[in-house]
Structures are given as C-alpha cells and as structure tokens.
Amino acid sequence: MTIRVLVVDDQPIARAGIAAMLDAESDIDVVGQSADGEAAVRDAHALGPDVVVTDIRMPRLDGISATRRILADLECAVVLITTFDDDEYLFDGIAAGASGFLLKDSGPDLLAAAVRSAARGDSLIDPAMTRALIEQTVAPARPEVTRAPDAQQLALLNELSERERVVLGAVARGLSNVEIAAELWVSVPTVKSHISSVLAKTGTRTRVQAAVFAYECGFMTPGA
C-alpha cells in the first residue's frame, strides 16, 4: 500500500528536499506541499493524506497548532520535524496528538521509517527509544510530570484489564508490537487490538501518549 504524504514547511528548499527524499521511496507518494500551517490544514482536508510531515516553526499557524486542527477532523497521522532540539516542542507535539517527532538532520532513512511507523499507527520515535525518552526527558526535565496522579488518571488506569495493563507496561518499556507478541505468546493482531483498547480507555491517541500516561499516573517509574 502506498502511503500518501503531505509535506509542510515554510522554507521552499527544505520543503522540496523533504518531499524529494520521501518521493524516492517506492511505498511513499508525496501528494502535496504546503508553505504554512494554515495551508496545511486546508490541503490536508482537500488531499486526505495518510501522514502529514510538518515543520513546527512557521508563519500564520505553527505546526503544533496545525496538528491540533488537522487531527480534530481527519483520520491521519502527523510527524513533526524541526531544527530546534527543544523538549518543549516534543511535549507540546505529543500533547497535540502527533505520532512523533524528528529533527531535520535525522536523515532520509529515519524520516522514511518515521512516516511508515506513523502510517501503521505506531509512534514516530522508534519504539526502542520510547523508554529512554520518558526516563531521560519526561521525568528529569519536567518534574511536574511526575506529580501525584489525579483521580481521573487513576480511574482511567483502573478501567484497564490485567492483560491491557501488561501491554501498557510493555509499550512504556519501548517494546514493539512484535516484541510484545513474543513476550506474551500472542499474535501481533492481538497485540494491536489490546493497544487500541488501551488507547481508547486511557484517552490517548498514540503509543507515545500512552507511555507518558503510564509514567504520569505512577503505573511505571523511571529506572524501574
């Protein structure tokens, strides 16, 4: 299946370069290019891409705000890219519902892998990096994230079955669907079903958000 991608960047050279890298992949088709966030929202509705790859800092409407508007109406995934290595963007992007986050110097292979991962419903950040992201970034850099869980978080956690809790823990540990299936001796489709249920019950959109939730509510602890 060909993955339809919309590329968004206010810099023409950067936008063309990203589009060219993705178009070079046999399973990825760049169906459009947008020069700012407002155009991205309009073009996403018109073109119906599977994945939107967007810069963060742009005129008229930034990438994170565009992400919120796109995901509010459309069933697609968003990959955020930036030249700025700033944790705030990462957290804001995750909160907005983006499937992940990349720096522009990540290279064509990682960019293409991120698009494929987002199209599958996984996080942009490689699953093996999820635990490191949470432990090295979420807890130390954002101490307020580790505050005592509120009643709503605990209520959502209590909605999970025992198996769903196991799957949530595996996601927070950075395991891929294949690795979770092997660990639990179940099929990959079964794992996907459990993850979908976990996302629905915890009110999260992506694996990264679910992993953050696991640490926020105290179900998982950094370094454990």
ZAMARLUM-659568 format. One record per residue (C-alpha): residue number from 1; residue in three letters; x, y, z. Coordinates in steps of 0.2 Angstrom, whole numbers, plus 5000, padded with zeros to 4 digits. Each point is the difference from the previous one (the first is absolute). Layout:
! ZAMARLUM-659568
pos/code/east/north/up
NUM/Ala/X/Y/Z
...
This chain:
! ZAMARLUM-659568
pos/code/east/north/up
1/Met/5000/5000/5000
2/Thr/5007/5017/4995
3/Ile/5000/5013/5014
4/Arg/4994/5017/4995
5/Val/5009/5014/5008
6/Leu/4998/5019/5002
7/Val/5016/5009/5003
8/Val/4999/5017/5009
9/Asp/5014/5013/5002
10/Asp/5002/5018/4997
11/Gln/5017/4999/4993
12/Pro/4999/4995/4981
13/Ile/5016/4991/5000
14/Ala/4997/4990/5015
15/Arg/4983/4996/4995
16/Ala/5006/4994/4983
17/Gly/5014/4990/5008
18/Ile/4989/4991/5012
19/Ala/4987/4996/4986
20/Ala/5014/4994/4988
21/Met/5007/4988/5014
22/Leu/4983/4993/5003
23/Asp/4995/4999/4982
24/Ala/5016/4989/4997
25/Glu/4992/4986/5010
26/Ser/4990/4988/4990
27/Asp/4986/4999/5013
28/Ile/4998/5018/5004
29/Asp/4991/5013/4988
30/Val/5001/5019/5004
31/Val/4983/5006/4995
32/Gly/5002/5018/5005
33/Gln/5011/5014/5007
34/Ser/4995/5014/5011
35/Ala/5009/5016/5005
36/Asp/4992/5003/5017
37/Gly/4989/4993/5013
38/Glu/4984/5008/4994
39/Ala/5003/4993/4982
40/Ala/5004/4983/5008
41/Val/4983/4999/5009
42/Arg/4992/5005/4983
43/Asp/5010/4988/4990
44/Ala/4998/4986/5012
45/His/4981/5001/4998
46/Ala/5001/5001/4981
47/Leu/5013/4986/4998
48/Gly/4996/4988/5014
49/Pro/5018/4994/5003
50/Asp/5005/4985/5011
51/Val/5014/5010/5008
52/Val/5004/5019/5002
53/Val/5018/5004/5002
54/Thr/5001/5017/5006
55/Asp/5013/5013/5007
56/Ile/4996/5008/5017
57/Arg/5005/5018/4998
58/Met/4990/5008/4986
59/Pro/4991/5016/4996
60/Arg/4981/5002/5002
61/Leu/4998/4984/5009
62/Asp/5013/4989/5008
63/Gly/5002/4982/4998
64/Ile/4993/4995/5017
65/Ser/4985/5010/4998
66/Ala/4997/4994/4982
67/Thr/5002/4982/5008
68/Arg/4986/5003/5012
69/Arg/4988/5007/4986
70/Ile/5004/4986/4988
71/Leu/4998/4986/5012
72/Ala/4984/5007/5007
73/Asp/4992/4996/4983
74/Leu/5010/4988/4991
75/Glu/5005/4982/5002
76/Cys/5019/5001/4996
77/Ala/5017/5001/5009
78/Val/5011/5015/5002
79/Val/5019/5000/5001
80/Leu/5008/5015/5007
81/Ile/5017/5006/4995
82/Thr/5011/5014/5005
83/Thr/5018/5007/5001
84/Phe/4997/5004/5018
85/Asp/5005/4987/5013
86/Asp/4988/5007/5013
87/Asp/4991/4988/5012
88/Glu/4985/5012/5001
89/Tyr/4996/4997/4982
90/Leu/5001/4981/5003
91/Phe/4987/5001/5014
92/Asp/4989/5012/4991
93/Gly/5000/4990/4985
94/Ile/4996/4984/5009
95/Ala/4986/5009/5009
96/Ala/4993/5006/4984
97/Gly/4999/4982/4994
98/Ala/5014/4999/4988
99/Ser/5007/4982/4997
100/Gly/5018/5006/5003
101/Phe/5014/5012/4998
102/Leu/5016/5001/4990
103/Leu/5014/5013/4998
104/Lys/5003/5005/4982
105/Asp/5017/4993/5000
106/Ser/4994/4982/5004
107/Gly/5003/4995/4982
108/Pro/4989/4992/4986
109/Asp/5000/4983/5007
110/Leu/4994/5005/5017
111/Leu/4987/5012/4992
112/Ala/4993/4986/4989
113/Ala/5000/4988/5014
114/Ala/4990/5013/5011
115/Val/4987/5002/4986
116/Arg/4998/4981/4999
117/Ser/4998/4999/5019
118/Ala/4988/5014/5001
119/Ala/4989/4992/4986
120/Arg/5000/4984/5009
121/Gly/4993/5008/5016
122/Asp/5017/4999/5009
123/Ser/5010/5015/5007
124/Leu/5012/5010/4989
125/Ile/5013/4997/5013
126/Asp/5007/4982/4999
127/Pro/4991/4989/5013
128/Ala/5018/4996/5007
129/Met/5002/5018/5004
130/Thr/4984/5003/5009
131/Arg/5006/4994/5017
132/Ala/5016/5011/4998
133/Leu/4989/5015/4995
134/Ile/4989/4998/5016
135/Glu/5014/4997/5012
136/Gln/5013/5012/4993
137/Thr/4988/5014/4995
138/Val/4983/4999/5008
139/Ala/5004/4997/5018
140/Pro/5016/5010/5002
141/Ala/4997/5014/4989
142/Arg/4982/5002/5005
143/Pro/4998/4996/5019
144/Glu/4982/5006/4999
145/Val/4996/4985/4989
146/Thr/5004/4989/5014
147/Arg/4988/5008/5012
148/Ala/4987/4989/5010
149/Pro/4988/4993/4987
150/Asp/4982/5008/5001
151/Ala/4984/4991/5003
152/Gln/4996/4999/4982
153/Gln/5017/4992/4995
154/Leu/4997/4987/5013
155/Ala/4983/4997/4994
156/Leu/5005/4998/4982
157/Leu/5014/4988/5006
158/Asn/4988/4989/5010
159/Glu/4989/4998/4984
160/Leu/5014/4990/4992
161/Ser/5000/4981/5001
162/Glu/5014/4990/5007
163/Arg/5006/4996/4983
164/Glu/4998/5018/4994
165/Arg/5011/5006/5015
166/Val/5014/4988/4994
167/Val/4999/5006/4983
168/Leu/5000/5018/5006
169/Gly/5016/4996/5010
170/Ala/5008/4992/4985
171/Val/4996/5016/4989
172/Ala/5008/5011/5014
173/Arg/5015/4989/5000
174/Gly/5002/5003/4981
175/Leu/4995/4983/4993
176/Ser/4994/4999/4983
177/Asn/4984/4990/4995
178/Val/5011/4985/4995
179/Glu/5010/5000/5016
180/Ile/4984/5002/5010
181/Ala/4992/4985/4991
182/Ala/5015/4989/5003
183/Glu/5001/5005/5018
184/Leu/4981/4996/5003
185/Trp/5000/4985/4988
186/Val/4985/5008/4990
187/Ser/4998/5006/4982
188/Val/5005/5017/4994
189/Pro/4982/5004/4995
190/Thr/4995/4996/5018
191/Val/5013/5012/5006
192/Lys/4993/5013/4989
193/Ser/4983/4997/5006
194/His/5006/5002/5018
195/Ile/5009/5016/4996
196/Ser/4985/5007/4992
197/Ser/4990/4996/5015
198/Val/5013/5008/5012
199/Leu/5000/5016/4989
200/Ala/4981/5001/5001
201/Lys/4999/4997/5018
202/Thr/5014/5012/5005
203/Gly/4994/5014/4988
204/Thr/5017/5000/4991
205/Arg/5003/5000/4981
206/Thr/5017/4993/4998
207/Arg/5012/4988/5008
208/Val/5011/5014/5006
209/Gln/4985/5008/5009
210/Ala/4996/4983/5008
211/Ala/5018/4998/5006
212/Val/4999/5018/5007
213/Phe/4984/4996/5009
214/Ala/5007/4984/5007
215/Tyr/5014/5011/5009
216/Glu/4988/5014/5004
217/Cys/4988/4989/5009
218/Gly/5014/4991/5010
219/Phe/4997/4983/4991
220/Met/5018/5001/4994
221/Thr/5015/5008/5008
222/Pro/5016/5007/4992
223/Gly/5014/4987/5003
224/Ala/4989/4986/5005
